Amino acid sequence: MVFSIIDAMTDGFDRTRERNGLIFVAVFAVLAVVNALVAPTNLGPAAETAPAIGLVDVATGLVSFAITIATLVLAIVALRTFASDEREIIPREFQRRNIGLATLNLFVGAIVFALAVAVGSIFLIVPGLFILVSLYYWSVFVAVEDQNFVEAFRSSWALTRGSRLRLFGLGVAVVFLGFIVNVAVGVPAVLAGGVIGTTLVQIGGAVVTVYALATTARAYDQLHTLEEPPEAEPRPGAAGTPA
């Protein structure tokens, strides 16, 4: 058996449109809208003095950081949910189990992952893409298997061995679909403008984010299935089997 791009994409789509997926879309969208509306508050006539600007900057930074952490926590819960058979409820265990440590590992690991891909890309695009595909599933190991980010990088490297070209194709397909969704949402968002436009853009981004997470989790599950050796059929005449 080989890794199936179509299966990963269709499984990801099914999980996104089901109840749990729609809940994640809604929460991601709310966080993104709040962040987008809060971020520019230090720009405008309301900021009249330097101390006021400084206070607004600090407040904005704290809110943005809190939203970033909340988004990481939500991503962990989403990966755990999509990697499981749960479709209608989000178990409390997924929301609580080692959530602080997992969030810390996801935060630090994301920085290390981005640096590794960037360093690979400095030399040539191909090494950067190879590192990206090979280590991409580290976040699932952090979220689902409670590994630290170093162990997760190693696990992802082993898991993707033999399927990297197909996984690259999956990544290209997901990015292309995300681009189509963003363009489809971006046109009416530009026409609407203001808060409505911002909200439309963030909702589109939330849909793409949840679909990417769902597809990643389903691909991870499929790769694990491919790792498991098939059960050997008993041969006639073997010990314990009828001749």
N, C-alpha and C positions, 0 to 999 in steps of 0.2 A: 504493500500500500504506500501511496505517496500523499503528501499534504495537499488538500483540496482548497484552492482559493475561493471557489464558489460556495462551498459549504460554510467556510468561515464567514463570508460576507452575508449569506442568507441567514445564518444563525444569529449574527450580530443584528441584522435588520429585525428579525422576529423578536429578539430580546428588547430592542429599543422601543418597538411599538406596543409591547405588552405593559401591564400595569406598573410593574417595578421600573421599567425603562422610562415611562412617562413621568413617574414621580421624580426620577433623577433629572430628567430634562427640566422640569419645573424648578427644582431647587438650584440647579446649576444656573439657570436663567436668572433667577432672583438674585443670586450672589453676583453674577456678572453685571446685571443692571445697576445694582447698588454701587458696585465698584466703579462703574463707568460714570455714574452721576456724582459720586463723591470726589473722584480723582481731580476734576478741574476746579474745585471750589476755591482754590487759592489764586485763580486767575479772574480778574474782573474788578469793577469799581468798588466792591465791598471791602476789598483789601486796601485800606487807606494808609496804614502806617507800617513801618518795618516790624515792630513787635507783633502786630496783628497778623502780618504775613507769616512770621515765624510760628506763631501758635497754630495757624491754619495748616501750615506745612506739617507740623508735628501731628496734629489731629488726623489729617488726611493720611499720613504715613501709617499711623497706628491702625486706622480703619482698614486701609488697603492690606496691611500685613495680616490682620485678623481674618480678612476675607480670603487671603491666600492660604492660610492655615486651614480654614474651613473647607476650602475647595480641595485641598489635599486629603483631608479626612473623608470628604464625600467621594473622592476618587477611589480611596481604599475600600470603602463600603460598597461602591458600585462594582469594583473588580471582584470582590468576594461574592457578591450576589450573582453576577453574570457567570462566574466560574462554577456556580452551584446549580442545582435544579430548581431553585426558588424562582417563581415567576409572578406570584401574587402578593407575597409578603416579604419584608426585609427583616430577617431574624435579628433580635437584639444582640445576639452573639457577634454578628458581623459589625455591629455598631460599637461594641465595647472591647472586644478581645485585643489586648495589647495595642490599643489604638494610639496611645501616646508614643510608644516606641516605634510603631510602624510609621507614624507621621514624621517623626524625626529622621528615620532612615530614608523615607521617600524624599524629604526636603534636601538632605545632604547628598543622597544618591543622585538626585536630579541635577545638582550642580556638577558632580563628578562625571556623570554621564554626558552632560553637555560639553564639558571640557575635553573629554576623551574623543567625542565626535569632532569637535573643533580642531583638536590637534591632528587627528587623522586627515581632516579636510585640508589642513595647511599644506601637507605634502602633495596630495592629489585627491580628487573627488572620490575616486574608487575606494581608497582605504577608509575614508570617512563614512561612506555608505556601508562598507563591510562591517565596521564597528557598530554603526547604527542598527543594522539588522541583527547582528550577533548578540548584542546586549539589550535589545529593545524590550525583551520580556522580563527584565529584572524587576520591574515594578510589580508584576503579578506575583513573583516569588516573595517579595516583601509583604504584599497585602494578603495573599492567600496562604502562604506557607510560613509566615512569620520569620523569614530569614533577614539577617542584616544585609545592607546593600552590597557589601563585598561578596558574601556568599551568593547573593542574588545574581551578581554579574557572572560568577562562575557557572551557576546553574543555567542561566540564559544562554551562555556560550555553548554549553553541552546540549541543551534542549534544541537549539536551532541548527545544530550540525546536520548536514545532509539535506536541509530544507531551505537554505538561505536564499537561493534564487527565487523560489516560489514565494517566500515571505517578503522579499523585495517587491515582487509583483503585487502581492496583497497590499503592501504599504502604498504603492503607486495608485492602485485602484481606490483605496480609501481617501487618499489625498485628493484625487480627481473628483470623487463624489462630493467631498467637502467643499471643493472649489465651486462646483455647480450649485450646491445649496447656498453658499455665501453670495454668489452672483445673483441667484434668484431672489434672495432676501434683500440684497443690497440695493437693487434698483428701486423697489417701493420705499425702502428706508430713506434713500436720498430724497425721493419726492416728498415723503412725509416730513422729514426733518425733525429737529427738536427731540423731546422725550420719546415720542412715538417711534421715530426713526432709530434712536438708540436702542429702544426696547426690541424692535424687530431684529436688529443686528445681533443683539445678545441672545435672543431666542434661537436664531439660526445657528449661532456658535454653540449653544448648549446642545442642540440636536446633533451637531457634528461631533461634539465632544463625547456625548453618551454613546453614539454609534461607534466611535473609535474605541472606546473602552469596552463595549460589548463585543466587538469584533476581536479585539486583543485577547479578551478572556476566553472566547470560544476557540480562537486559534491556539492558545495555550493548552486548552483542554484536548484539542485534536492532536497536538504535538505529543502530549503525554500518552495518548492512546497509541500513537505510532511507536512510542518508545517501548511499550509493553510487548514482549515476545508472544507470538501466537501460541496457543496451547497445542501441543503436539498430539496428533490423533494416534490412538493406540494401534500398533501394528499387529496383525495376526501372528500368533505364536509368541508374542512378548509375555513376560512374566505377569501373571495376574489377569490376562485377557484370554478369551477363548480362541483356540486355533481356527 
